[in-house]
Amino acid sequence: MPEIVVFLGPSLVRAKAEKIQEADYRPPAKRGDLYNAAREGARIILLIDGVFFQECSVAHKEVLYALEAGARVLGASSMGALRASELDVYGMEGIGLIYQAYKSGHLVSDDEVALTFDPFTWEPRSEPLVNIRFNLDLAWQKGAIITSCRDTLFRCAESLYFPDRTYERMMTEAKAHVPEKELQRFREFLAAEKRDFKMEDALMALQRVKEIANVG
């Protein structure tokens, strides 16, 4: 019987996750996976990554089933943040900045956290829009870029199909509308201060699981 089940993929390298909390680590969740974990008797289920377009995604009903079965169900970072924002009123616990952004309505689309990844190593092959959004905001807050640059770059990123999103592709699309000196300033910001918000939320969620496990 698994005590703690964590659905993890490209949001965080598994080796880093294991340093925080031992668990039954499973690939990004698809339809039925949370239901099966609850049926197996998992006491804590953490949903970080899940499939969006490749297969059927995690159903709301299976999260509710897991809660009714007595499991603590937490969500963060990616699919977990999205489902937690929808189901926290029923007892699912949401963690992190991305969860809060969905909960507040600042984020509304699945597309914000979608990305492509290597099916064997889980290494990301594209950049999730939420990371681009928050890094653009951070660069603007720190004075690295001006408002018009931030807004234009974001529109360019948003217009790309999610498997094609990278920082360089976004800046290539924006070249006709943003001065090169502004693009260079953003490149310098990325090199020095870029953050991975999905990874940060995943780490925070694992720390929360550790707290719950230690209390239990």
C-alpha positions in Angstrom: 0.0 0.0 0.0 1.6 3.3 -1.1 1.6 5.9 1.8 2.4 8.9 -0.4 1.9 9.1 -4.1 3.3 12.0 -6.2 2.5 12.6 -9.8 5.6 14.4 -11.2 7.0 15.1 -14.6 8.7 18.1 -16.2 8.0 20.6 -13.4 10.8 19.2 -11.2 13.7 16.8 -11.6 12.8 13.7 -9.6 16.2 13.6 -7.9 15.5 17.0 -6.3 12.1 15.8 -5.3 13.4 12.7 -3.6 15.8 14.8 -1.5 12.8 16.5 0.1 10.3 13.6 0.5 10.4 9.9 -0.2 7.3 8.8 -2.0 5.9 6.6 -4.8 6.7 8.9 -7.7 4.6 8.3 -10.8 4.5 9.9 -14.2 2.2 12.9 -15.1 -1.3 11.8 -14.2 -3.9 10.9 -16.8 -7.6 10.0 -16.4 -8.0 7.4 -13.7 -4.6 7.6 -12.1 -5.7 9.5 -9.0 -8.7 7.1 -8.6 -6.3 4.1 -8.7 -3.9 5.7 -6.1 -6.9 6.2 -3.8 -8.1 2.6 -4.4 -4.6 1.4 -3.5 -4.9 3.2 -0.1 -2.6 6.2 -0.6 -2.9 8.5 2.5 -1.4 11.5 0.7 -1.7 12.3 -3.0 0.2 15.2 -4.5 -0.7 16.1 -8.1 1.9 18.3 -9.7 2.0 17.3 -13.4 -0.7 15.8 -15.5 -1.4 15.2 -19.2 -3.5 17.9 -21.0 -3.8 17.1 -24.7 -2.0 13.7 -25.2 -4.7 11.7 -23.3 -7.7 12.4 -21.1 -6.8 14.6 -18.2 -7.5 14.0 -14.5 -11.2 14.1 -13.9 -12.8 16.2 -11.1 -14.7 13.1 -9.9 -11.6 11.1 -9.2 -10.2 13.8 -7.0 -13.5 13.9 -5.1 -13.4 10.1 -4.8 -9.9 10.3 -3.3 -11.0 12.9 -0.8 -14.0 10.8 0.2 -11.8 7.8 0.6 -9.9 9.7 3.2 -6.8 10.8 1.3 -5.2 14.2 1.6 -5.1 15.5 -1.9 -2.8 18.4 -2.8 -2.1 20.2 -6.0 0.5 22.7 -7.3 2.5 23.9 -10.2 0.8 22.6 -13.2 -2.3 20.4 -13.6 -2.3 20.2 -9.8 -2.7 24.0 -9.4 -5.5 24.1 -11.9 -7.5 21.2 -10.3 -6.9 22.6 -6.8 -8.2 26.0 -7.8 -11.4 24.3 -9.0 -11.8 21.8 -6.1 -10.3 23.4 -3.0 -13.9 24.1 -1.8 -14.3 20.3 -1.5 -11.0 19.8 0.4 -8.2 19.6 -2.1 -5.3 21.8 -0.9 -3.7 24.2 -3.4 -0.2 25.4 -2.9 1.9 28.1 -4.5 1.8 31.1 -6.7 0.3 29.4 -9.8 -2.5 28.0 -7.7 -3.2 31.4 -6.3 -3.2 32.9 -9.8 -5.8 30.4 -11.0 -7.8 30.9 -7.8 -7.9 34.6 -8.2 -8.8 34.5 -11.9 -5.5 36.0 -13.0 -4.9 32.7 -14.9 -7.9 31.0 -16.6 -6.6 28.7 -19.3 -5.0 25.2 -19.2 -2.7 26.6 -21.9 -0.8 28.7 -19.3 0.9 25.6 -17.8 1.0 23.4 -20.9 4.4 22.4 -22.4 6.0 19.6 -24.3 8.5 17.3 -22.7 10.7 14.3 -23.4 8.5 11.2 -22.7 11.4 9.3 -21.2 13.4 11.9 -19.2 10.5 14.4 -18.6 12.9 17.2 -19.7 10.9 20.2 -20.9 11.1 21.0 -24.6 9.1 24.2 -24.4 8.5 27.0 -21.9 5.1 27.2 -20.2 3.3 30.5 -20.7 3.0 31.0 -17.0 6.8 31.1 -16.6 7.1 33.6 -19.4 4.3 35.7 -18.0 5.7 35.9 -14.5 9.3 36.5 -15.7 8.1 39.3 -17.9 6.3 40.8 -15.0 9.4 40.4 -12.8 11.7 42.0 -15.4 9.2 45.0 -15.7 9.0 45.4 -11.9 12.8 45.5 -11.6 13.0 48.1 -14.4 14.8 45.8 -16.9 12.1 46.4 -19.5 9.4 49.0 -20.2 5.7 48.4 -20.2 5.2 48.3 -23.9 8.1 45.7 -24.3 6.5 43.5 -21.6 3.1 43.6 -23.2 4.3 43.1 -26.7 6.5 40.1 -25.8 3.7 38.5 -23.9 1.3 38.9 -26.8 3.9 37.2 -29.0 4.4 34.3 -26.6 0.6 33.9 -26.2 0.1 33.7 -30.0 2.5 30.8 -30.3 1.2 27.2 -30.1 2.4 25.8 -26.7 4.9 23.3 -28.1 6.7 26.2 -29.9 7.0 28.5 -26.9 10.5 29.4 -26.0 12.0 32.8 -24.9 14.1 33.1 -28.1 11.1 32.2 -30.3 9.0 34.8 -28.5 11.7 37.5 -29.1 12.2 36.5 -32.7 8.4 37.1 -33.2 8.7 40.4 -31.5 11.6 41.8 -33.4 9.5 43.9 -35.8 7.7 45.6 -32.8 10.3 45.9 -30.0 13.7 47.7 -30.3 16.7 45.4 -30.2 18.1 47.2 -27.1 14.9 46.2 -25.2 15.2 42.6 -26.3 18.8 42.6 -25.2 17.9 43.9 -21.8 15.4 41.1 -21.4 18.0 38.5 -22.5 20.4 39.9 -19.8 17.6 39.7 -17.2 16.9 36.1 -18.1 20.6 35.2 -17.9 20.9 36.7 -14.4 17.5 36.4 -12.8 15.1 34.1 -14.6 13.0 32.0 -12.3 11.2 28.7 -12.9 7.9 29.3 -11.1 6.5 25.9 -11.8 9.6 24.3 -10.2 9.4 26.6 -7.2 5.7 25.7 -6.6 6.5 22.0 -6.9 9.3 22.3 -4.3 6.9 24.2 -2.0 4.3 21.5 -2.4 6.7 18.7 -1.5 7.7 20.6 1.6 4.0 20.7 2.5 3.7 17.0 2.0 6.7 16.5 4.3 5.0 18.6 7.0 1.8 16.5 6.7 3.6 13.2 6.7 5.6 14.1 9.8 2.5 15.2 11.7 0.6 12.1 10.6 
